[in-house]
Structure formats: C-alpha cells, structure tokens
Amino acid sequence: MPDKTSKYLLSDADALRRIKFAQFRAQVPALVAVAVAIALKTIFPNAGNWLYTLSLILAIAAIAVYFFIGLCFRYRQRIPLPEPGALLSPIQGRIDHVRPSGDITLLTIRKNLLDSVELRSPHPNCRLEDGVLYLDTAAGKISFRFSFSRIQWFVDPDFSAGNLIGMVAGNGSCSVIFPGKAELGVQAGDSVNAADPLQSGIIPEDNALREPEPE
C-alpha cells in the first residue's frame, strides 16, 4: 500500500529508483560521447583547430542529448489523492478521441515523447493479463490496451488507485474500451495526467466483483 497524506499519494521509492535507473541507462551513450570528446583533445593536443572544433561539437551534442533524455523520463513523486471509486488515466497524454462503436465506447489517450513515463493503476480492482489491464464492473469489463515500443511493468505491482505499476517511455497510446455507452468526465482534446479521473464512481474500491459462492 503506497503512503498517503490528507491530500496526496506518495510514489513508492523503489519504483522511482527503477525509473531513475532506466533514465541513467539511456543516458550512458551521451556520457560516453562526452568522454570521447574530452579524450580526443587530451590525446591529440597538437592536432589543430579542426579536432578542437570536432570535440566541441561532439561534447555539446552529447550534453544536449543527455538533458533531453532526462526530460523524456519525467515523473511525479506525489500526486493528488485519487477520488475513491473513480477510474483513472494510466498515463499522461491527450485524449485523442472518444468514440461509440456498437456496444462499446472507445477512448484513446495519446502520449508524446516528453509526457511523463508514469504508468499508474486506474483502479485497485484492476488485474494485468498479457500486457492488458482489465477491470470488471457491473456494466461489463473495461480493458486498457497499450501501444508502446517500450513498456515496463513492475514485478508484483500494488494496484492501489494511482500507484505506480510500471513505466512507458516514448510516443504511444492507451486505448480504453468501455462496455456500452460510457458517461465520461473527459472529451477529445483534453490533456490528462497519469491518475487523473476519466470516470467517477465505477465500482467501490472495497467491493470488487466476485463470483457468487456456491450454495
């Protein structure tokens, strides 16, 4: 169970360390390029202005890439305490569309490169199966399908509402499929943070749907 205050949910420290480690791993090539630039000038001090210029360009480019990667791995250490029973957005992004289709409603959240890497639990009754999040409700099953080149699920995540359960880097999307005609609190064009509410009062957090016990 993640730590809470009266107003905020505090992100698990171990999950944040995993994000920072992934960020550092992605930044290693840039650090290597800076080291190479310094080594070139040190090893060949009399090579002339062309080598100095080359080393300088390489170092500046590597430093720029280093900080850009840091921006791509942004996250929040704390978030506003989620409303009990609400269905939350698992990622940060923009609502691409909300579209009824037959007996379902499809909502798509589009994440860009600089949106945060947080992947948060939409509801405490969610379950993860083959990379898809499912939530059983009285109206039917809600599913969250992710389209990312890189997605990391944390091992044995705590699905408390809004808790970090993984990370998603780069561009991608999350498609949320609702049964029937869903009444949502967002519309196409809205920006959402991870753990912002998409729908209120889906199902009580302490009342997950269960199979009836045999008599």
Backbone torsions as a table, in degrees:
resi	resn	phi	psi	omega
1	MET	NA	121.7	-179.8
2	PRO	-67.9	155.1	179.2
3	ASP	-70.6	147.4	179.8
4	LYS	-134.2	152.9	166.6
5	THR	-114.8	-170.6	179.8
6	SER	-68.4	-20.3	-176.0
7	LYS	-126.1	-17.4	-170.7
8	TYR	-130.9	152.9	170.0
9	LEU	-103.8	126.1	-177.1
10	LEU	-94.4	128.4	-177.9
11	SER	-68.7	143.4	-179.9
12	ASP	-62.1	130.7	-175.9
13	ALA	-62.9	-36.6	-179.7
14	ASP	-66.6	-39.0	178.0
15	ALA	-64.9	-39.4	178.4
16	LEU	-65.7	-36.3	177.1
17	ARG	-64.9	-36.1	178.2
18	ARG	-64.4	-40.1	178.0
19	ILE	-65.2	-43.8	179.9
20	LYS	-64.6	-36.9	178.6
21	PHE	-65.7	-42.6	178.0
22	ALA	-63.1	-37.8	177.3
23	GLN	-63.7	-47.1	-179.4
24	PHE	-61.6	-40.7	179.8
25	ARG	-61.8	-38.8	178.7
26	ALA	-71.3	-25.5	-178.1
27	GLN	-87.3	-10.5	-177.2
28	VAL	-55.4	-45.9	179.5
29	PRO	-57.9	-36.7	178.6
30	ALA	-66.1	-40.3	177.8
31	LEU	-65.0	-38.3	177.8
32	VAL	-63.6	-40.9	179.6
33	ALA	-63.3	-38.9	176.6
34	VAL	-63.5	-43.2	179.0
35	ALA	-62.0	-40.1	178.7
36	VAL	-63.7	-42.3	179.8
37	ALA	-61.1	-42.7	178.6
38	ILE	-66.9	-40.7	-178.7
39	ALA	-65.0	-38.4	-179.9
40	LEU	-59.4	-44.7	-178.7
41	LYS	-71.5	-32.2	-179.3
42	THR	-73.5	-42.1	-176.6
43	ILE	-74.5	-34.6	-177.9
44	PHE	-120.4	69.6	-175.4
45	PRO	-67.8	-21.0	-176.2
46	ASN	-108.9	19.9	-175.9
47	ALA	-74.4	-16.8	178.4
48	GLY	107.6	177.7	-175.6
49	ASN	-66.1	-29.3	-177.3
50	TRP	-62.2	-38.6	179.6
51	LEU	-72.0	-37.6	177.0
52	TYR	-61.0	-44.9	-179.7
53	THR	-63.8	-43.6	178.8
54	LEU	-61.6	-45.2	-180.0
55	SER	-63.3	-40.1	-179.2
56	LEU	-65.6	-44.8	179.4
57	ILE	-62.7	-43.6	179.7
58	LEU	-62.1	-43.3	-178.9
59	ALA	-65.8	-44.7	-179.5
60	ILE	-63.7	-43.4	179.2
61	ALA	-63.2	-42.3	-179.2
62	ALA	-65.3	-40.4	178.7
63	ILE	-65.2	-40.3	178.2
64	ALA	-62.3	-43.3	178.5
65	VAL	-64.1	-40.1	179.8
66	TYR	-56.8	-48.9	-178.1
67	PHE	-73.1	-32.2	177.5
68	PHE	-64.3	-42.2	177.6
69	ILE	-61.7	-38.4	176.9
70	GLY	-59.1	-39.8	177.7
71	LEU	-65.7	-32.1	-179.2
72	CYS	-73.5	-12.9	-178.8
73	PHE	-113.4	31.9	179.4
74	ARG	-68.1	150.1	176.1
75	TYR	-155.7	166.9	178.0
76	ARG	-111.0	134.8	178.0
77	GLN	-77.1	-23.6	177.2
78	ARG	-145.5	151.4	179.4
79	ILE	-132.9	158.9	174.2
80	PRO	-57.5	140.6	-178.1
81	LEU	-60.8	122.0	-177.6
82	PRO	-63.4	148.5	176.2
83	GLU	-69.8	130.7	-179.4
84	PRO	-56.6	133.6	176.8
85	GLY	84.4	-9.3	-178.0
86	ALA	-75.8	153.1	173.2
87	LEU	-95.5	125.2	-171.1
88	LEU	-106.3	156.0	173.4
89	SER	-74.6	131.4	-180.0
90	PRO	-77.4	-19.7	-176.3
91	ILE	-135.2	166.1	171.7
92	GLN	-88.3	143.6	178.0
93	GLY	168.3	-158.1	179.7
94	ARG	-123.6	140.3	177.3
95	ILE	-69.1	112.3	-178.0
96	ASP	-76.6	-45.3	176.2
97	HIS	-163.2	155.7	171.0
98	VAL	-125.7	115.4	-167.1
99	ARG	-137.0	116.5	171.3
100	PRO	-69.5	140.8	179.3
101	SER	-148.5	100.5	-178.6
102	GLY	64.4	-122.3	-177.4
103	ASP	-98.8	20.6	177.2
104	ILE	-134.6	166.3	171.1
105	THR	-123.8	129.5	-178.0
106	LEU	-108.7	124.8	175.5
107	LEU	-118.5	129.3	-179.8
108	THR	-120.1	128.7	176.8
109	ILE	-106.4	124.1	-178.1
110	ARG	-103.1	122.5	179.2
111	LYS	-101.6	133.6	175.2
112	ASN	-100.5	178.1	-171.1
113	LEU	-59.6	-35.9	-173.5
114	LEU	-96.0	0.6	173.0
115	ASP	-69.2	157.6	-175.4
116	SER	-62.6	156.7	-178.1
117	VAL	-89.4	5.3	-177.0
118	GLU	-64.0	132.6	169.4
119	LEU	-119.9	108.8	-171.4
120	ARG	-115.3	153.3	-177.7
121	SER	-69.4	126.6	179.4
122	PRO	-72.0	-24.7	-176.6
123	HIS	-166.7	145.5	-177.4
124	PRO	-65.7	-17.4	179.7
125	ASN	-92.9	7.9	178.1
126	CYS	-68.8	156.3	172.8
127	ARG	-137.6	150.6	-177.9
128	LEU	-106.3	125.0	177.8
129	GLU	-137.5	115.4	176.8
130	ASP	53.2	43.8	176.2
131	GLY	79.4	6.1	179.5
132	VAL	-118.3	135.7	174.6
133	LEU	-91.4	135.6	178.3
134	TYR	-124.7	146.8	175.2
135	LEU	-138.2	119.7	177.0
136	ASP	-84.4	129.7	177.6
137	THR	-129.5	172.2	179.2
138	ALA	-63.7	-28.9	-179.4
139	ALA	-83.5	-13.7	-177.0
140	GLY	136.9	-170.0	-175.1
141	LYS	-91.0	133.3	172.0
142	ILE	-103.0	135.0	-179.9
143	SER	-125.9	148.2	177.9
144	PHE	-120.6	113.5	-178.9
145	ARG	-112.8	131.9	-172.7
146	PHE	-110.1	139.9	177.4
147	SER	-125.5	92.0	-179.4
148	PHE	-140.1	147.0	175.5
149	SER	-73.8	-27.4	179.1
150	ARG	-133.6	117.6	175.7
151	ILE	-140.7	133.3	-179.3
152	GLN	-123.9	120.5	175.1
153	TRP	-94.0	132.3	176.6
154	PHE	-71.5	149.3	-178.2
155	VAL	-72.6	132.2	179.2
156	ASP	46.6	59.3	-177.0
157	PRO	-70.1	151.7	172.8
158	ASP	-87.8	118.3	-175.5
159	PHE	-87.5	19.4	173.4
160	SER	-52.5	141.7	-173.8
161	ALA	-54.3	124.4	177.9
162	GLY	86.0	-5.1	-178.2
163	ASN	-73.2	147.9	176.3
164	LEU	-67.7	124.4	179.6
165	ILE	-120.8	-2.1	179.6
166	GLY	174.7	-168.8	178.5
167	MET	-145.3	147.0	178.8
168	VAL	-130.8	122.4	-179.6
169	ALA	-109.4	145.7	175.6
170	GLY	86.5	-170.6	179.3
171	ASN	-76.6	151.8	176.9
172	GLY	170.5	-167.7	-177.9
173	SER	-152.5	162.0	172.7
174	CYS	-128.1	124.2	177.0
175	SER	-103.2	123.1	179.7
176	VAL	-106.8	122.9	-177.3
177	ILE	-109.5	116.9	-179.5
178	PHE	-103.1	144.7	173.3
179	PRO	-75.0	137.6	175.9
180	GLY	69.7	-156.6	179.1
181	LYS	-93.9	108.2	-174.5
182	ALA	-88.3	138.1	173.7
183	GLU	-94.6	108.9	-173.2
184	LEU	-110.6	157.0	178.4
185	GLY	-96.2	9.1	179.6
186	VAL	-132.0	164.3	177.5
187	GLN	-143.8	169.0	-178.2
188	ALA	-55.4	134.7	179.7
189	GLY	98.1	-17.0	179.3
190	ASP	-70.6	143.3	172.0
191	SER	-94.0	139.1	179.1
192	VAL	-132.7	145.5	169.6
193	ASN	-91.8	159.6	171.6
194	ALA	-59.9	128.8	-179.2
195	ALA	85.6	6.1	169.3
196	ASP	-73.1	146.8	-177.1
197	PRO	-72.8	136.0	172.1
198	LEU	-100.2	-31.7	-176.9
199	GLN	-154.7	139.3	-177.2
200	SER	-96.8	147.5	170.5
201	GLY	61.7	39.5	179.4
202	ILE	-60.5	-56.0	-176.7
203	ILE	-161.6	135.3	179.9
204	PRO	-55.1	140.4	-176.4
205	GLU	-64.2	-27.3	-177.1
206	ASP	-102.1	19.7	-175.9
207	ASN	-139.7	57.3	178.9
208	ALA	-62.3	144.4	178.5
209	LEU	-66.9	132.5	-179.4
210	ARG	-128.9	155.3	174.5
211	GLU	-67.7	138.0	179.2
212	PRO	-61.8	140.1	178.6
213	GLU	-72.3	141.0	179.7
214	PRO	-64.4	143.6	179.8
215	GLU	-78.9	NA	NA
